[in-house]
Amino acid sequence: MTAKARQISVDRLDERVPVPRAADEVGRLADTFNAMLDRLEAGVQAQRRLIADASHDLRTPLAVMRSELDVALAAGDLPPEAEEVLASTAEEVERMARMVDNLLALAQADQGGLELFVRPVDLRDLAEATAAKLRPLAQAKGLEMAVSGDSPVVPADRERLTQVVTNLVENAVKYTNQGVVRLATWQDGTEAGITVSDTGPGIPPHELSKVFDRFYRADTARGRVVEGSGLGLAIAQEIVHAHGGRIWAEPGTETGTRFSFALPVNAE
């Protein structure tokens, strides 16, 4: 019973401890423990359904807001002050939309797996498109953003992979005060992937294995407090694993941190 109880975590709440046949104190303890797990599992499932439903319902109003802001900005007859406010609002709406997409992806993973629409994806093209979208975020901090590498093609869900690269780049920008955020595409045998590297303070080696855990935030590792939910890298890991790939972090060549993911080049 002790060994089994130690194995049960938030990701394994469907498991129960064995109940001995004898109707004694140990048997009653096992029944009580399992009843507690029943309640915990029901509570966690209800919470996950709430997150999934709320995330799904928020996508439509955010999409409408983005469309209306785009129309207003495209009019071209706005005073400079109004245009600046609308542009700033559009950026915040886009950021909220990415957060909602991330929460929805996590909820879907918890409910049995992400739905993937697999087709050939050019990783260099994806890296370029993501960098173009997030370059203003880097420029606002005085950072450069560079893309290099070949154009390997993998069978994948482009929208999901865009979430992965977006989360990695946003994480790199968040923890970098000066220098360059680099995206490099590559292929090695039967795998191809993207590496995002920054020139920030880096993460101590003993912390690298924890950065993909949910709600983990490398505040102490990076030496300062930053905003964030601690879910971006966990979501990236869920998406990569759903593709049959792998994702990891390692120290940079000189400073900072390198985050990489690799996917099979050929579908199974």
C-alpha positions as CSV (number, residue, x, y, z in Angstrom):
1,M,0.0,0.0,0.0
2,T,2.8,2.4,0.8
3,A,4.7,1.7,-2.4
4,K,1.5,2.2,-4.5
5,A,0.6,5.4,-2.7
6,R,4.0,6.8,-3.5
7,Q,3.4,6.2,-7.2
8,I,0.1,8.1,-7.4
9,S,0.3,11.7,-8.6
10,V,-1.9,14.2,-10.2
11,D,-1.4,12.5,-13.5
12,R,-2.3,9.1,-12.1
13,L,-5.3,9.8,-10.0
14,D,-7.2,6.9,-11.6
15,E,-5.1,4.4,-9.7
16,R,-6.0,3.0,-6.3
17,V,-4.1,1.3,-3.5
18,P,-4.8,-2.4,-3.0
19,V,-7.3,-3.3,-0.3
20,P,-6.3,-6.3,1.9
21,R,-8.8,-9.0,2.4
22,A,-8.8,-8.8,6.2
23,A,-11.5,-6.5,7.6
24,D,-9.1,-4.7,10.0
25,E,-7.7,-1.2,10.5
26,V,-5.4,-1.5,7.5
27,G,-8.3,-2.5,5.3
28,R,-10.4,0.4,6.5
29,L,-7.5,2.7,6.0
30,A,-7.1,1.5,2.3
31,D,-10.9,2.1,1.7
32,T,-10.7,5.6,3.2
33,F,-7.6,6.4,1.1
34,N,-9.3,5.2,-2.1
35,A,-12.4,7.2,-1.3
36,M,-10.3,10.3,-0.9
37,L,-8.7,9.6,-4.3
38,D,-12.2,9.2,-5.8
39,R,-13.0,12.8,-4.6
40,L,-9.7,14.2,-5.7
41,E,-10.1,12.7,-9.2
42,A,-13.6,14.0,-9.5
43,G,-12.4,17.5,-8.5
44,V,-9.5,17.5,-10.8
45,Q,-11.6,16.3,-13.7
46,A,-14.2,19.1,-13.0
47,Q,-11.4,21.7,-12.9
48,R,-10.0,20.4,-16.2
49,R,-13.5,20.5,-17.9
50,L,-13.9,24.1,-16.7
51,I,-10.6,25.1,-18.2
52,A,-11.4,23.4,-21.4
53,D,-14.9,24.9,-21.7
54,A,-13.7,28.4,-20.7
55,S,-10.8,28.3,-23.1
56,H,-13.0,27.2,-26.0
57,D,-15.7,29.8,-25.3
58,L,-13.1,32.6,-25.1
59,R,-11.7,31.9,-28.6
60,T,-14.7,33.3,-30.4
61,P,-14.9,36.8,-28.7
62,L,-11.1,37.2,-29.0
63,A,-11.3,36.4,-32.7
64,V,-14.0,39.0,-33.1
65,M,-12.0,41.6,-31.2
66,R,-8.9,40.9,-33.4
67,S,-10.9,41.2,-36.6
68,E,-12.5,44.5,-35.5
69,L,-9.2,45.9,-34.4
70,D,-7.6,44.9,-37.7
71,V,-10.4,46.6,-39.6
72,A,-10.1,49.8,-37.5
73,L,-6.3,49.9,-38.0
74,A,-6.6,49.3,-41.7
75,A,-8.9,52.4,-42.1
76,G,-5.9,54.7,-42.2
77,D,-7.7,57.8,-41.1
78,L,-7.1,57.5,-37.4
79,P,-5.3,60.2,-35.3
80,P,-1.8,59.0,-34.3
81,E,-2.8,58.7,-30.6
82,A,-5.8,56.5,-31.4
83,E,-3.8,54.3,-33.8
84,E,-1.2,53.8,-31.1
85,V,-3.8,52.8,-28.6
86,L,-5.6,50.4,-31.0
87,A,-2.2,48.8,-32.0
88,S,-1.3,48.3,-28.4
89,T,-4.8,46.8,-27.7
90,A,-4.4,44.5,-30.7
91,E,-1.0,43.2,-29.3
92,E,-2.7,42.4,-25.9
93,V,-5.6,40.6,-27.6
94,E,-3.1,38.5,-29.6
95,R,-1.2,37.7,-26.4
96,M,-4.5,36.7,-24.7
97,A,-5.4,34.5,-27.7
98,R,-2.1,32.7,-27.4
99,M,-2.7,32.1,-23.7
100,V,-6.2,30.7,-24.4
101,D,-4.8,28.4,-27.2
102,N,-2.2,27.1,-24.7
103,L,-4.8,26.4,-22.0
104,L,-7.0,24.7,-24.5
105,A,-4.1,22.5,-25.7
106,L,-3.3,21.5,-22.2
107,A,-6.9,20.7,-21.4
108,Q,-7.2,18.5,-24.5
109,A,-4.0,16.7,-23.6
110,D,-5.4,16.0,-20.1
111,Q,-8.7,14.7,-21.6
112,G,-7.0,12.0,-23.6
113,G,-4.8,13.5,-26.2
114,L,-4.4,16.3,-28.7
115,E,-6.1,16.2,-32.0
116,L,-3.5,16.6,-34.7
117,F,-4.0,17.5,-38.4
118,V,-0.8,16.1,-39.8
119,R,0.6,17.3,-43.1
120,P,4.1,18.1,-44.4
121,V,5.6,21.1,-42.6
122,D,8.7,23.0,-43.6
123,L,10.4,23.8,-40.4
124,R,12.5,26.7,-41.8
125,D,9.3,28.3,-43.1
126,L,7.6,27.8,-39.8
127,A,10.5,29.3,-37.9
128,E,10.6,32.4,-40.2
129,A,6.8,32.9,-39.8
130,T,7.0,32.7,-36.0
131,A,10.0,34.9,-35.8
132,A,8.3,37.6,-38.0
133,K,5.2,37.5,-35.7
134,L,7.2,37.8,-32.5
135,R,10.0,40.1,-33.6
136,P,8.2,43.2,-32.3
137,L,8.2,41.5,-28.9
138,A,11.9,41.2,-29.0
139,Q,12.5,44.6,-30.4
140,A,10.5,46.1,-27.6
141,K,13.3,44.8,-25.3
142,G,16.1,45.9,-27.6
143,L,16.8,42.3,-28.7
144,E,17.6,40.9,-32.1
145,M,16.0,37.8,-33.6
146,A,17.8,35.7,-36.1
147,V,16.7,32.5,-38.1
148,S,19.2,30.1,-39.7
149,G,19.3,26.6,-41.0
150,D,18.1,24.4,-43.8
151,S,14.5,23.5,-44.7
152,P,13.7,20.1,-43.3
153,V,10.2,18.8,-43.8
154,V,8.4,16.8,-41.1
155,P,4.8,15.4,-40.9
156,A,3.2,17.5,-38.3
157,D,0.3,19.8,-37.3
158,R,1.6,23.2,-38.3
159,E,-0.7,25.1,-35.9
160,R,0.5,23.0,-33.0
161,L,4.1,23.3,-33.9
162,T,3.7,27.1,-34.1
163,Q,2.5,27.0,-30.5
164,V,5.7,25.1,-29.6
165,V,8.0,27.5,-31.3
166,T,6.0,30.5,-30.0
167,N,6.3,29.3,-26.4
168,L,10.0,28.7,-26.8
169,V,10.7,32.1,-28.3
170,E,8.5,34.0,-25.8
171,N,10.3,32.2,-23.0
172,A,13.7,33.2,-24.5
173,V,12.7,36.8,-24.9
174,K,11.2,36.9,-21.4
175,Y,14.5,35.9,-19.8
176,T,16.9,37.9,-22.0
177,N,17.8,41.5,-21.4
178,Q,20.3,42.0,-24.2
179,G,21.7,40.1,-27.2
180,V,20.1,37.8,-29.7
181,V,17.4,35.2,-29.7
182,R,18.2,32.6,-32.4
183,L,16.1,30.0,-34.1
184,A,18.0,27.3,-35.9
185,T,16.5,24.5,-38.0
186,W,18.3,21.3,-38.5
187,Q,18.1,17.6,-39.5
188,D,20.0,14.7,-38.1
189,G,19.3,11.4,-39.7
190,T,15.7,10.4,-39.1
191,E,15.0,13.5,-37.0
192,A,14.6,17.2,-37.7
193,G,13.9,20.0,-35.4
194,I,14.3,23.6,-34.2
195,T,16.6,25.0,-31.6
196,V,15.9,28.3,-29.8
197,S,18.8,29.8,-28.0
198,D,19.0,33.0,-25.9
199,T,21.8,35.1,-24.3
200,G,20.2,35.3,-20.9
201,P,21.6,34.4,-17.5
202,G,21.0,30.7,-18.2
203,I,19.6,27.9,-16.0
204,P,21.7,25.9,-13.5
205,P,22.2,22.3,-14.8
206,H,20.3,20.8,-11.8
207,E,17.3,22.8,-12.8
208,L,17.1,21.8,-16.5
209,S,15.2,18.6,-15.8
210,K,12.4,20.6,-14.1
211,V,11.7,23.3,-16.7
212,F,9.1,21.3,-18.5
213,D,7.1,20.5,-15.3
214,R,3.7,22.3,-15.0
215,F,3.8,25.5,-13.1
216,Y,7.6,25.4,-12.8
217,R,9.1,28.9,-13.1
218,A,12.8,29.4,-13.2
219,D,12.7,32.6,-11.2
220,T,15.5,31.7,-8.9
221,A,17.4,30.0,-11.7
222,R,17.3,33.1,-13.9
223,G,17.9,35.4,-11.0
224,R,14.7,37.6,-11.1
225,V,11.0,37.5,-11.0
226,V,9.1,37.4,-14.3
227,E,5.5,37.2,-15.3
228,G,4.0,33.9,-16.5
229,S,2.0,30.9,-15.6
230,G,4.7,28.3,-15.8
231,L,2.8,26.3,-18.4
232,G,4.4,27.3,-21.7
233,L,7.1,24.8,-21.7
234,A,4.8,22.1,-20.3
235,I,2.4,22.7,-23.2
236,A,5.3,22.6,-25.7
237,Q,6.3,19.2,-24.3
238,E,2.8,17.8,-24.5
239,I,2.5,18.9,-28.2
240,V,6.0,17.5,-29.1
241,H,5.3,14.2,-27.4
242,A,1.9,13.9,-29.2
243,H,3.9,14.0,-32.4
244,G,6.2,11.2,-31.2
245,G,9.1,13.6,-30.7
246,R,11.3,14.8,-27.9
247,I,12.1,18.1,-26.4
248,W,15.0,19.2,-24.1
249,A,16.9,22.1,-22.6
250,E,20.7,22.5,-22.3
251,P,23.1,25.3,-21.4
252,G,24.1,27.6,-24.3
253,T,27.5,27.4,-25.9
254,E,28.7,30.5,-24.0
255,T,25.8,31.9,-22.1
256,G,22.0,31.5,-21.9
257,T,20.0,28.4,-22.6
258,R,19.2,26.3,-25.7
259,F,15.7,24.7,-26.1
260,S,15.4,22.1,-28.8
261,F,12.7,19.7,-30.1
262,A,13.1,16.9,-32.6
263,L,10.4,15.2,-34.6
264,P,10.6,12.1,-36.9
265,V,11.2,13.0,-40.5
266,N,9.1,10.1,-41.8
267,A,5.6,9.2,-40.6
268,E,5.3,5.7,-39.1
